[in-house]
Amino acid sequence: MSVHVADPATGTFRAYAVPGLFLLAAVGLMLWMVLPGNAFASAPIVGSCVSWLVLIAAVRSLARVSRRRIGAVIMAGALLLGLAAVSGPPRTSNDSARYDWDGIVQMAGTSPYAYVPADETLADHRPAWLFRAGTVGPDGKTLCPAGLFGTESVATSEYRSGAPLCTAINRPHVPTVYPPGAEIYFFAVRAAVPDAAGYLPFQLAGLLISAAVTLMLLKILARANQPLHVAAAWGWSPLVQLEAVNNAHVDVLAAALMLAAGILLVKGQPLRSGAAFGAAVATKLIPVIAAPALLFRRPAAFIASAAGTFAVLYLPYVLVAGTGVVGFLPGYLAEEGYSHGGGVRFGLAQLISAGPWPLLLSTAAVAGVAVALWRTVDAANLWKRQTTMIGLTLLIISPGYPWYALILLPFIVLSRCWEYVAVILAVDVLYMVPTVPPYSEGVSQGALAAAALAVAAGAWWRNRWRYGYSGFRP
């Protein structure tokens, strides 16, 4: 009788080969999603959904990799996916075109809040990869050739002369909506490259920042003696590679600063934590929703530091632009329905109310969550409370932009409250599923309701033992 002995070499090969295959599948999907001229318009949403399934399998398979090598494997995979993500221009958003223009304008010594992109005053600074002269069609409207900028083209007209103009910048007749923290970042990135450089600088900056977040997650998990492979849920995720790298959204910088704020607070450094948090809010404003879950250690010092940092970053721009530093923010909030509701905004509340009530009910719900978490948060449960605060707020207000969820995913990884991934998927649906009335509203609300059920089920499963449940009972 013979006894079979497992070959260690075979086991080691499988431990690396299986996640490697999943990684190659993810890379292939990313290349397909960002492929210039892809005739399949739904490639981003289909590719994202399949990529999330691949990611789940990849993260599970990474559990077999040696703890000593897992960090290097995850970082190598994130770099490979990042290179795939930067292989094409921004696929589903042209926001980074505004980043580029704001940076170029500042390099020319002009406030980004002073002129709208269509204003001829700064025509001498317009690069050909952001602006082109348009033609007038039979109906008198501006015509722009397809594929003119590699990303979406906006047909508009020059401010003042009315001449036809094509640009890659959305809303070219309004001032920038981005706060000074973001503008400093835009200036820093564009200062390092010539004006002729296209979208790649911000894509590479997004790759570097997302890689830094991956390293931060690995370090936190290692110190807490937690499984390291879950960091791939950030580094290898389609959300990060598509929104932080390919589309180069500045939200990834806000996410990194928010994570730094949490790390510093756990270490007992509320002043430094407040500074990082203030910088995050000055970068994108939306990180302010995380504040209630950070006020457990010398809250007065934390708030003072955050407010001070916020003011210092704003001051140079206020001195130049005055109240113009507000930019398009009020118009953006009204356009997106945050001030009055409507559309998909406050979608869950719209299932049970109408008129002004969705806005009022949603505001009350967010306030209730904030108070409850503020009263129970501490250093031991910070990551879970951050996940809950950010995740529920995004679910309740239902923004239509998936890149907002970049500030949520790091905390999902650290808390391992995986049910909140459903919130990310729901916001993806709100943005990427084609608008076909009257079906689109039902699809959007269905996605939000499914995410709410997933979050509720996750909360019940996590707390079932606390209330004495040992399983389903007849």
MARFIZA-713250 format. One record per residue (C-alpha): x, y, z; residue in three letters. Coordinates in steps of 0.05 Angstrom, whole numbers, padded with zeros to 5 digits, always signed. Example, Ala and Ser with C-alpha at 12.3 -4.5 7.8 and 13.67 -1.06 7.14 Angstrom:
<recs>
+00246-00090+00156ala+00273-00021+00143ser
</recs>
This chain:
<recs>
+00000+00000+00000met+00029+00068-00021ser+00017+00135+00011val+00010+00195-00035his+00053+00254-00013val+00034+00323-00039ala+00088+00357-00080asp+00104+00424-00048pro+00127+00452-00115ala+00059+00436-00146thr+00022+00469-00089gly+00066+00531-00095thr+00055+00534-00171phe-00021+00530-00162arg-00019+00583-00108ala+00009+00633-00157tyr-00019+00607-00223ala-00092+00611-00204val-00092+00685-00183pro-00047+00698-00242gly-00100+00671-00290leu-00153+00714-00257phe-00107+00774-00262leu-00097+00763-00336leu-00172+00758-00345ala-00181+00824-00308ala-00127+00856-00352val-00161+00831-00415gly-00228+00859-00391leu-00196+00927-00375met-00163+00931-00443leu-00230+00916-00475trp-00266+00968-00433met-00217+01025-00449val-00205+01005-00522leu-00210+01069-00564pro-00266+01065-00615gly-00298+01004-00582asn-00363+00997-00620ala-00398+00963-00562phe-00426+01022-00523ala-00442+00980-00462ser-00371+00953-00455ala-00357+00993-00390pro-00418+00968-00352ile-00414+00896-00378val-00339+00895-00368gly-00345+00923-00297ser-00397+00872-00276cys-00355+00814-00302val-00292+00844-00273ser-00324+00846-00204trp-00338+00772-00209leu-00266+00759-00231val-00242+00802-00173leu-00281+00761-00122ile-00249+00697-00148ala-00180+00730-00152ala-00183+00755-00079val-00204+00686-00055arg-00148+00652-00093ser-00096+00701-00066leu-00109+00673+00004ala-00065+00614-00015arg-00005+00658-00031val+00050+00663+00022ser+00040+00721+00070arg+00113+00740+00058arg+00102+00749-00016arg+00029+00770-00021ile+00044+00845-00018gly+00091+00841-00077ala+00041+00799-00117val-00016+00849-00104ile+00027+00909-00122met+00052+00876-00186ala-00020+00859-00205gly-00043+00930-00190ala+00013+00958-00234leu-00004+00911-00291leu-00078+00930-00288leu-00058+01003-00283gly-00017+00998-00347leu-00078+00967-00381ala-00121+01024-00355ala-00076+01078-00383val-00070+01045-00451ser-00129+01087-00476gly-00159+01156-00463pro-00212+01166-00410pro-00269+01119-00428arg-00331+01139-00390thr-00317+01209-00365ser-00283+01272-00392asn-00274+01304-00323asp-00199+01300-00328ser-00201+01346-00389ala-00224+01401-00341arg-00167+01381-00293tyr-00118+01391-00350asp-00146+01458-00370trp-00148+01484-00299asp-00075+01463-00291gly-00055+01495-00357ile-00091+01560-00339val-00055+01563-00272gln+00011+01551-00306met-00005+01613-00348ala-00013+01654-00285gly-00089+01658-00287thr-00140+01637-00234ser-00180+01576-00257pro-00242+01611-00229tyr-00232+01674-00273ala-00253+01649-00342tyr-00296+01595-00371val-00261+01547-00420pro-00300+01575-00479ala-00276+01646-00465asp-00231+01671-00521glu-00188+01709-00472thr-00144+01648-00460leu-00147+01622-00532ala-00071+01626-00539asp-00063+01573-00485his-00110+01522-00515arg-00076+01456-00535pro-00102+01421-00597ala-00118+01358-00558trp-00169+01397-00517leu-00196+01449-00566phe-00210+01450-00641arg-00249+01497-00686ala-00317+01469-00704gly-00361+01476-00765thr-00432+01500-00771val-00485+01450-00794gly-00547+01464-00835pro-00586+01475-00771asp-00537+01528-00748gly-00509+01484-00692lys-00435+01467-00683thr-00412+01401-00713leu-00351+01363-00686cys-00320+01302-00721pro-00325+01236-00684ala-00263+01215-00645gly-00234+01285-00647leu-00203+01281-00577phe-00202+01207-00563gly-00257+01218-00511thr-00324+01252-00513glu-00329+01316-00555ser-00371+01375-00534val-00399+01419-00590ala-00404+01491-00566thr-00387+01562-00587ser-00335+01614-00568glu-00355+01660-00512tyr-00360+01730-00541arg-00352+01717-00617ser-00399+01658-00621gly-00352+01620-00669ala-00363+01544-00670pro-00317+01508-00621leu-00304+01435-00605cys-00274+01416-00538thr-00263+01355-00494ala-00284+01395-00432ile-00355+01385-00406asn-00396+01447-00389arg-00347+01494-00425pro-00391+01555-00411his-00388+01550-00335val-00330+01562-00287pro-00295+01504-00254thr-00331+01467-00198val-00269+01441-00164tyr-00245+01468-00097pro-00175+01496-00084pro-00146+01431-00057gly-00161+01398-00124ala-00135+01459-00162glu-00068+01453-00126ile-00064+01381-00148tyr-00082+01400-00220phe-00028+01453-00220phe+00024+01404-00191ala+00011+01351-00244val+00010+01398-00303arg+00072+01435-00278ala+00112+01371-00287ala+00095+01363-00361val+00090+01406-00424pro+00021+01433-00445asp+00023+01386-00505ala+00020+01325-00460ala-00049+01295-00464gly-00090+01256-00413tyr-00033+01209-00392leu-00003+01252-00336pro-00066+01251-00294phe-00077+01177-00309gln-00006+01161-00284leu-00018+01206-00223ala-00081+01166-00209gly-00042+01102-00215leu+00011+01126-00166leu-00040+01149-00115ile-00081+01085-00120ser-00017+01045-00111ala-00001+01086-00049ala-00069+01070-00021val-00056+00996-00034thr+00009+01001+00006leu-00027+01037+00062met-00080+00982+00065leu-00026+00928+00067leu+00009+00963+00124lys-00054+00972+00165ile-00074+00899+00154leu-00005+00874+00172ala-00003+00914+00237arg-00071+00887+00256ala-00049+00816+00238asn-00107+00812+00188gln-00106+00774+00122pro-00066+00814+00072leu-00097+00787+00008his-00160+00829+00018val-00120+00891-00002ala-00128+00867-00074ala-00202+00885-00068ala-00177+00956-00076trp-00114+00948-00119gly-00145+00900-00169trp-00216+00927-00169ser-00249+00952-00234pro-00274+01014-00196leu-00203+01036-00180val-00173+01019-00248gln-00229+01050-00288leu-00246+01112-00246glu-00180+01128-00210ala-00132+01109-00266val-00166+01109-00334asn-00214+01166-00319asn-00163+01196-00270ala-00215+01224-00222his-00187+01267-00166val-00231+01229-00117asp-00174+01179-00109val-00132+01234-00077leu-00189+01249-00029ala-00193+01175-00013ala-00119+01172+00003ala-00124+01233+00049leu-00184+01205+00084met-00149+01139+00097leu-00088+01178+00123ala-00134+01216+00170ala-00161+01151+00198gly-00091+01122+00208ile-00067+01184+00244leu-00128+01186+00289leu-00119+01113+00310val-00047+01130+00327lys-00072+01185+00374gly-00053+01244+00330gln-00118+01284+00322pro-00083+01348+00298leu-00048+01313+00240arg-00110+01273+00227ser-00152+01336+00223gly-00102+01367+00175ala-00107+01307+00128ala-00182+01307+00133phe-00186+01382+00120gly-00143+01372+00058ala-00189+01316+00035ala-00250+01361+00041val-00214+01418+00006ala-00200+01369-00051thr-00271+01344-00065lys-00319+01369-00010leu-00357+01302-00007ile-00308+01272+00044pro-00343+01317+00096val-00395+01261+00101ile-00344+01220+00139ala-00334+01271+00194ala-00383+01242+00246pro-00344+01177+00249ala-00279+01214+00264leu-00299+01255+00324leu-00280+01207+00380phe-00211+01231+00401arg-00203+01305+00421arg-00257+01326+00373pro-00246+01401+00384ala-00172+01395+00364ala-00191+01352+00304phe-00244+01402+00280ile-00198+01462+00291ala-00141+01429+00252ser-00188+01407+00195ala-00219+01476+00190ala-00152+01510+00193gly-00123+01467+00137thr-00185+01478+00095phe-00179+01554+00104ala-00104+01555+00089val-00115+01517+00023leu-00172+01563+00004tyr-00139+01629+00023leu-00093+01640-00038pro-00150+01628-00086tyr-00199+01671-00047val-00149+01729-00048leu-00146+01725-00124val-00218+01704-00142ala-00258+01728-00083gly-00328+01697-00081thr-00313+01669-00150gly-00277+01612-00115val-00345+01581-00105val-00345+01569-00181gly-00401+01527-00210phe-00416+01491-00145leu-00486+01522-00132pro-00505+01509-00205gly-00477+01438-00201tyr-00517+01421-00138leu-00581+01448-00170ala-00567+01413-00236glu-00555+01347-00201glu-00618+01352-00158gly-00584+01357-00090tyr-00621+01421-00072ser-00691+01398-00092his-00689+01324-00108gly-00714+01293-00172gly-00684+01245-00222gly-00648+01188-00187val-00627+01233-00129arg-00652+01207-00061phe-00678+01147-00099gly-00695+01104-00038leu-00738+01158-00008ala-00773+01167-00074gln-00799+01095-00067leu-00842+01117-00008ile-00853+01191-00018ser-00858+01247-00069ala-00854+01323-00074gly-00806+01354-00023pro-00807+01292+00022trp-00751+01251-00010pro-00702+01308+00005leu-00728+01318+00075leu-00731+01244+00092leu-00661+01232+00064ser-00632+01290+00103thr-00663+01264+00167ala-00637+01193+00153ala-00566+01217+00141val-00569+01260+00205ala-00595+01200+00244gly-00539+01155+00219val-00488+01209+00235ala-00512+01218+00307val-00515+01143+00320ala-00445+01131+00294leu-00415+01191+00329trp-00440+01164+00395arg-00411+01094+00385thr-00346+01103+00345val-00278+01090+00376asp-00209+01068+00354ala-00228+00995+00354ala-00287+01001+00307asn-00266+01062+00265leu-00262+01026+00198trp-00331+00995+00206lys-00361+01061+00227arg-00329+01096+00168gln-00356+01043+00121thr-00425+01051+00150thr-00425+01127+00150met-00399+01135+00079ile-00436+01075+00050gly-00504+01093+00078leu-00497+01166+00059thr-00480+01147-00013leu-00539+01098-00014leu-00587+01150+00014ile-00567+01209-00030ile-00554+01163-00090ser-00504+01203-00130pro-00501+01186-00203gly-00425+01181-00207tyr-00389+01117-00189pro-00322+01152-00175trp-00353+01180-00111tyr-00348+01109-00084ala-00272+01113-00086leu-00276+01143-00016ile-00315+01082+00008leu-00276+01023-00019leu-00214+01029+00026pro-00257+01025+00088phe-00296+00966+00061ile-00229+00930+00054val-00207+00946+00125leu-00274+00930+00157ser-00289+00871+00111arg-00362+00894+00108cys-00367+00867+00038trp-00441+00879+00032glu-00426+00952+00019tyr-00397+00934-00048val-00470+00930-00069ala-00473+01006-00059val-00415+01014-00109ile-00450+00969-00159leu-00515+01007-00151ala-00481+01074-00165val-00447+01042-00225asp-00516+01024-00251val-00542+01095-00240leu-00486+01122-00283tyr-00473+01070-00337met-00540+01039-00354val-00569+01076-00414pro-00626+01125-00398thr-00687+01097-00432val-00751+01126-00402pro-00793+01100-00369pro-00751+01038-00355tyr-00687+01071-00331ser-00720+01099-00268glu-00745+01031-00248gly-00676+01000-00261val-00642+01054-00219ser-00690+01048-00161gln-00686+00972-00165gly-00610+00975-00160ala-00614+01020-00099leu-00666+00976-00066ala-00623+00914-00079ala-00563+00949-00049ala-00604+00969+00012ala-00626+00897+00021leu-00554+00872+00015ala-00531+00922+00068val-00588+00902+00114ala-00574+00828+00104ala-00500+00839+00118gly-00516+00877+00182ala-00563+00822+00205trp-00512+00767+00190trp-00457+00805+00226arg-00498+00816+00289asn-00539+00752+00291arg-00500+00722+00349trp-00508+00785+00391arg-00583+00774+00392tyr-00580+00700+00404gly-00594+00673+00334tyr-00558+00610+00315ser-00590+00602+00248gly-00659+00599+00217phe-00713+00570+00262arg-00779+00539+00241pro
</recs>
